[in-house]
Amino acid sequence: MKVQDVMTSEVKSCRPETNLAAAAVMMLDYDCGALPVVNNENKVIGIITDRDIAIAAATKGRLASEILVGEVISRKVFSATLDEDIHMALKTMRHGKIRRLPVVNRDGMLQGILSFNDIALRAEEEEGRRHPDLTYEGAMGTFKAICEHRSTRRAAA
């Protein structure tokens, strides 16, 4: 199974010069918790989450309408490609501890987004000899790894 078989292709995005208030309104309007951030060529340069917005608005001492997305996003971008195997994308999500993965073409241009919601809705139970491409067990293993707090991992080590 490929990422393109599971991802959401109708993805909204914003730009680094978008302010946080506008990004929050987009998330509300489009019922999503994250927006890929793209440059003029529609290449993904980051992602902003509702959590990023809340923390920035609470800590920067300015109105959300005065804070630009580009001030808040991490420049470290995890992504997947359309033809990437879904298990490689899950591995990226586990290691990056991310719930949403922008999907790009070979030129880095935004094509969609792979969210944990997409994965949960496509996962299937193994029945007898039938082994689905995306299992509940594989999805839950990824979700557990994403949700594990960093302090819990350090204590276990």
Backbone bond lengths (Angstrom), bond angles and torsions (degrees), N, CA, C in turn:
res aa  C-N    CA-C-N  psi(-1)  N-CA   C-N-CA  omega(-1)  CA-C   N-CA-C  phi
1 M - - - 1.457 - - 1.533 108.18 -
2 K 1.297 115.03 135.38 1.465 121.75 -178.72 1.530 110.93 -99.80
3 V 1.321 116.45 157.79 1.465 122.32 178.51 1.528 110.38 -54.86
4 Q 1.327 118.02 -41.29 1.465 121.10 -178.20 1.525 112.72 -61.91
5 D 1.337 117.31 -20.81 1.462 121.20 178.65 1.531 112.71 -77.82
6 V 1.326 117.02 -17.12 1.456 122.17 -173.15 1.529 112.39 -116.29
7 M 1.305 118.08 -31.29 1.470 123.69 -171.90 1.527 113.42 -64.70
8 T 1.321 114.56 166.09 1.456 122.72 170.60 1.525 106.62 -95.64
9 S 1.336 116.44 120.50 1.470 118.95 -177.28 1.529 112.62 -89.28
10 E 1.314 117.51 -22.46 1.470 121.24 178.53 1.526 108.54 -87.56
11 V 1.320 116.79 75.67 1.458 120.98 -175.27 1.524 110.44 -104.86
12 K 1.303 116.10 139.10 1.466 122.02 175.11 1.514 107.80 -93.89
13 S 1.311 116.38 151.56 1.458 121.29 179.04 1.520 109.31 -140.20
14 C 1.317 114.87 170.19 1.459 120.06 175.16 1.518 108.47 -136.21
15 R 1.310 115.74 178.73 1.461 122.09 -176.87 1.525 109.30 -113.97
16 P 1.315 119.38 163.18 1.463 120.97 179.83 1.531 112.84 -62.12
17 E 1.326 117.10 -26.24 1.467 120.47 -179.49 1.532 113.14 -87.51
18 T 1.331 117.55 -0.42 1.462 121.35 173.48 1.523 107.74 -68.59
19 N 1.327 117.20 139.93 1.467 117.45 177.53 1.531 109.58 -86.85
20 L 1.330 115.25 162.39 1.462 119.97 -174.72 1.526 112.78 -63.82
21 A 1.326 117.64 -35.03 1.461 120.26 178.73 1.530 109.95 -62.42
22 A 1.314 117.58 -44.29 1.463 121.32 178.93 1.525 111.18 -65.58
23 A 1.331 117.03 -39.73 1.465 120.42 177.91 1.529 110.44 -63.67
24 A 1.334 117.00 -40.55 1.467 120.86 178.68 1.519 111.09 -63.88
25 V 1.318 117.30 -40.26 1.468 121.12 178.03 1.534 109.92 -63.82
26 M 1.330 117.35 -40.60 1.468 120.10 177.40 1.529 110.66 -61.15
27 M 1.332 116.12 -42.51 1.465 119.51 179.24 1.519 111.01 -62.92
28 L 1.318 116.38 -39.70 1.464 120.92 178.01 1.530 110.54 -65.94
29 D 1.328 116.36 -48.36 1.463 121.30 -178.08 1.530 113.04 -63.14
30 Y 1.323 117.18 -36.34 1.457 121.29 -175.21 1.528 113.20 -104.31
31 D 1.354 116.51 9.13 1.456 122.30 175.59 1.522 112.26 51.58
32 C 1.322 115.08 54.64 1.461 119.56 177.86 1.527 109.11 -137.83
33 G 1.315 116.57 159.12 1.459 121.40 -178.19 1.506 113.50 -107.01
34 A 1.325 116.71 4.68 1.464 120.28 179.84 1.521 109.52 -156.70
35 L 1.322 114.08 151.29 1.463 120.87 175.98 1.528 108.80 -130.47
36 P 1.327 118.04 127.32 1.462 118.29 170.11 1.533 108.48 -63.17
37 V 1.313 115.98 145.17 1.463 121.78 177.80 1.523 106.46 -107.02
38 V 1.334 115.87 125.84 1.465 121.30 -175.84 1.521 110.97 -121.64
39 N 1.325 115.33 155.35 1.462 120.62 175.98 1.533 109.89 -92.24
40 N 1.325 116.93 -168.97 1.473 121.86 -177.59 1.524 113.54 -60.33
41 E 1.334 117.33 -27.27 1.469 121.44 -179.59 1.526 112.23 -92.32
42 N 1.336 117.93 9.65 1.459 123.97 -177.70 1.522 112.49 66.34
43 K 1.346 116.25 25.08 1.464 120.76 175.77 1.521 108.42 -90.18
44 V 1.317 115.05 137.23 1.458 120.62 -178.15 1.524 109.90 -71.84
45 I 1.343 115.44 125.54 1.465 121.06 178.16 1.533 111.68 -117.33
46 G 1.323 116.80 -2.66 1.456 121.10 178.98 1.515 110.63 172.06
47 I 1.313 114.72 -172.73 1.461 121.24 176.28 1.521 106.78 -146.20
48 I 1.320 116.87 143.23 1.459 121.12 176.56 1.523 108.14 -119.45
49 T 1.325 115.35 135.74 1.459 120.57 -179.48 1.524 110.21 -112.23
50 D 1.319 114.74 164.58 1.458 119.10 175.82 1.528 110.69 -60.48
51 R 1.313 116.92 -33.06 1.475 121.09 176.81 1.531 110.56 -65.44
52 D 1.326 117.39 -43.16 1.473 120.82 177.24 1.524 110.30 -57.11
53 I 1.322 116.07 -43.02 1.464 120.94 -178.92 1.521 110.51 -64.57
54 A 1.326 116.71 -46.43 1.463 120.63 -178.45 1.524 111.38 -61.96
55 I 1.318 117.73 -44.59 1.463 120.97 -178.58 1.524 110.85 -67.33
56 A 1.324 117.75 -43.52 1.466 120.63 179.29 1.521 111.26 -63.62
57 A 1.324 116.57 -43.58 1.469 120.46 -179.35 1.526 110.75 -64.20
58 A 1.323 117.06 -33.15 1.463 120.74 -178.23 1.522 113.36 -82.12
59 T 1.328 117.77 -22.90 1.469 119.46 -172.02 1.523 115.85 -112.64
60 K 1.301 118.59 -17.03 1.467 120.04 -174.24 1.523 114.03 -87.60
61 G 1.318 118.38 -10.53 1.464 120.54 177.70 1.525 114.52 69.07
62 R 1.341 115.94 22.92 1.460 121.59 176.91 1.510 108.90 -134.11
63 L 1.307 116.01 161.55 1.460 120.49 175.44 1.527 109.85 -66.62
64 A 1.312 116.06 149.00 1.468 120.33 177.71 1.522 111.57 -57.79
65 S 1.315 116.84 -31.09 1.469 120.39 179.59 1.529 112.39 -72.07
66 E 1.332 116.86 -10.59 1.469 121.38 179.79 1.524 112.93 -103.43
67 I 1.315 117.35 -4.10 1.466 122.07 -178.35 1.526 108.29 -106.20
68 L 1.315 116.24 127.49 1.463 120.77 -179.35 1.527 111.14 -88.14
69 V 1.305 115.60 145.65 1.461 122.19 177.05 1.526 110.21 -52.41
70 G 1.320 117.25 -41.26 1.460 121.67 -178.81 1.523 114.22 -60.41
71 E 1.334 117.59 -21.25 1.463 121.56 177.41 1.523 111.63 -78.30
72 V 1.304 117.23 -19.96 1.459 121.76 -168.18 1.529 113.17 -107.00
73 I 1.318 117.18 -34.22 1.469 119.80 -172.18 1.525 111.92 -69.67
74 S 1.306 113.38 151.40 1.453 120.49 170.83 1.527 106.90 -81.75
75 R 1.291 116.43 140.35 1.471 119.79 179.28 1.525 111.90 -84.92
76 K 1.337 116.47 -4.33 1.459 119.90 176.20 1.524 107.21 -83.07
77 V 1.319 116.19 113.60 1.457 121.01 -175.22 1.527 109.87 -109.48
78 F 1.317 115.00 123.30 1.455 121.40 169.47 1.524 105.49 -97.28
79 S 1.322 117.14 139.20 1.465 119.38 178.45 1.524 109.31 -152.16
80 A 1.314 114.43 172.30 1.460 122.28 175.69 1.523 107.17 -131.95
81 T 1.310 116.05 162.31 1.459 120.41 175.66 1.530 109.08 -105.62
82 L 1.297 115.72 161.24 1.461 122.17 -177.72 1.525 112.70 -55.17
83 D 1.336 116.74 -43.77 1.459 120.38 -174.46 1.526 113.70 -93.87
84 E 1.335 116.84 9.51 1.459 121.02 178.70 1.530 110.11 -70.64
85 D 1.319 116.09 142.52 1.454 120.52 176.38 1.530 109.38 -63.95
86 I 1.320 117.57 138.78 1.459 122.10 -176.33 1.524 111.37 -59.28
87 H 1.312 118.14 -32.41 1.466 120.52 -179.76 1.527 112.18 -68.80
88 M 1.325 117.37 -31.30 1.471 120.09 174.75 1.535 109.88 -68.66
89 A 1.325 116.83 -38.93 1.463 120.66 177.42 1.530 110.48 -64.46
90 L 1.335 117.34 -41.21 1.462 120.90 176.94 1.529 110.78 -61.38
91 K 1.310 116.16 -39.86 1.466 120.68 178.24 1.530 110.20 -62.77
92 T 1.317 117.03 -42.52 1.468 121.15 177.43 1.524 110.11 -61.31
93 M 1.316 116.63 -43.34 1.462 120.38 179.44 1.526 111.46 -63.91
94 R 1.337 116.58 -41.47 1.471 120.40 178.38 1.512 111.07 -61.93
95 H 1.318 116.38 -50.98 1.466 120.23 -175.56 1.525 112.49 -69.15
96 G 1.330 116.92 -34.60 1.460 120.45 178.84 1.516 113.30 -85.57
97 K 1.352 115.99 -8.66 1.473 122.39 -177.67 1.529 110.02 54.68
98 I 1.328 115.01 49.18 1.459 120.92 -177.56 1.519 111.01 -123.09
99 R 1.324 115.31 143.56 1.461 121.82 -177.67 1.523 112.79 -94.65
100 R 1.317 116.05 -14.26 1.468 120.34 -176.77 1.518 108.99 -137.18
101 L 1.302 116.08 134.40 1.452 121.63 -174.88 1.527 109.56 -128.06
102 P 1.339 117.98 113.11 1.462 118.79 175.64 1.535 110.11 -59.87
103 V 1.304 115.81 142.89 1.460 121.56 177.79 1.524 106.85 -110.42
104 V 1.329 115.12 126.97 1.462 121.02 -174.19 1.523 110.22 -125.43
105 N 1.336 114.62 160.42 1.459 118.44 172.53 1.530 108.01 -86.60
106 R 1.290 117.00 -175.57 1.481 120.54 -175.73 1.534 113.11 -64.30
107 D 1.334 117.05 -18.82 1.457 121.20 177.91 1.531 112.35 -92.92
108 G 1.334 117.33 3.66 1.457 121.26 179.16 1.521 114.31 83.57
109 M 1.340 116.81 9.95 1.462 120.65 -178.91 1.521 110.80 -85.06
110 L 1.313 116.87 138.28 1.453 123.58 -176.04 1.528 111.93 -60.96
111 Q 1.339 115.11 129.60 1.470 121.84 178.39 1.522 112.31 -121.30
112 G 1.320 116.50 -20.95 1.457 120.52 -177.30 1.512 109.83 174.24
113 I 1.329 115.20 -167.17 1.457 120.53 176.64 1.519 107.78 -144.72
114 L 1.318 115.49 141.31 1.454 122.27 176.06 1.520 106.73 -108.81
115 S 1.306 116.30 114.60 1.465 120.17 -179.61 1.521 109.29 -111.45
116 F 1.321 114.55 163.61 1.452 116.91 176.68 1.524 110.68 -63.53
117 N 1.319 117.50 -28.63 1.474 120.00 175.31 1.529 110.46 -59.43
118 D 1.339 116.99 -44.90 1.463 121.20 179.02 1.528 110.42 -58.40
119 I 1.317 115.71 -43.53 1.463 121.24 -177.46 1.528 110.23 -66.79
120 A 1.333 116.87 -47.52 1.465 120.57 -178.85 1.522 111.51 -60.21
121 L 1.320 117.22 -38.35 1.463 120.66 -178.49 1.533 113.28 -72.88
122 R 1.330 117.81 -22.35 1.468 121.47 -178.69 1.527 113.36 -99.40
123 A 1.346 117.48 -15.46 1.461 120.47 -178.50 1.529 109.79 -64.88
124 E 1.334 115.07 146.41 1.457 120.98 -178.68 1.527 110.38 -130.38
125 E 1.298 114.54 156.45 1.455 121.17 177.29 1.527 109.48 -81.85
126 E 1.330 115.46 141.95 1.464 118.97 173.56 1.520 108.24 -76.01
127 E 1.319 116.78 134.68 1.462 121.30 -179.66 1.516 108.82 -132.08
128 G 1.317 115.41 113.90 1.458 119.70 179.61 1.514 111.26 59.57
129 R 1.317 115.10 -123.06 1.475 119.89 -179.26 1.522 112.78 -89.79
130 R 1.325 116.17 -3.92 1.467 119.45 -178.97 1.518 109.68 -81.59
131 H 1.328 115.98 120.27 1.458 122.50 179.42 1.530 108.86 -115.45
132 P 1.326 117.31 101.29 1.466 119.19 -179.36 1.532 111.19 -66.24
133 D 1.329 116.10 157.51 1.464 121.24 178.93 1.516 112.24 -63.73
134 L 1.317 116.71 -32.88 1.456 122.08 -178.45 1.526 107.77 -127.93
135 T 1.329 116.02 107.26 1.463 120.39 -174.60 1.526 111.67 -96.63
136 Y 1.337 114.63 158.22 1.470 120.17 173.22 1.524 109.83 -56.93
137 E 1.321 115.89 -43.10 1.459 120.55 -177.86 1.530 111.24 -61.64
138 G 1.311 117.51 -44.33 1.464 121.11 178.47 1.518 111.83 -64.90
139 A 1.325 116.53 -41.84 1.467 120.70 178.76 1.516 110.44 -64.63
140 M 1.331 117.59 -45.27 1.454 120.78 -178.37 1.526 111.34 -66.75
141 G 1.305 118.03 -36.89 1.468 120.94 176.59 1.520 111.21 -60.71
142 T 1.324 116.13 -41.62 1.465 120.50 177.38 1.517 110.20 -65.58
143 F 1.318 116.61 -45.46 1.465 120.41 -178.47 1.529 111.07 -61.94
144 K 1.323 117.47 -42.54 1.465 120.72 178.28 1.527 110.91 -61.38
145 A 1.319 117.63 -42.20 1.468 120.83 179.65 1.519 111.44 -65.07
146 I 1.326 117.22 -38.05 1.459 121.47 179.10 1.527 110.16 -66.80
147 C 1.315 116.61 -41.01 1.465 121.59 -174.29 1.521 114.05 -78.13
148 E 1.317 117.67 -18.69 1.458 120.52 -177.51 1.530 110.16 -61.47
149 H 1.314 116.20 126.83 1.463 120.96 178.61 1.519 109.77 -70.29
150 R 1.310 115.48 144.28 1.463 120.15 -179.72 1.520 111.49 -57.91
151 S 1.327 118.93 -39.31 1.459 122.17 -179.58 1.527 110.34 -63.97
152 T 1.324 118.53 -32.96 1.462 122.33 177.98 1.516 109.75 -66.86
153 R 1.314 117.42 -40.75 1.468 120.35 179.08 1.511 111.04 -65.33
154 R 1.337 117.53 -42.65 1.469 120.63 -179.86 1.511 110.78 -63.50
155 A 1.333 118.07 -41.85 1.464 122.07 -178.78 1.527 110.75 -64.14
156 A 1.347 116.66 -35.71 1.455 120.84 -178.81 1.536 111.47 -72.92
157 A 1.323 117.14 -25.70 1.474 121.71 -176.60 1.476 112.52 -77.45
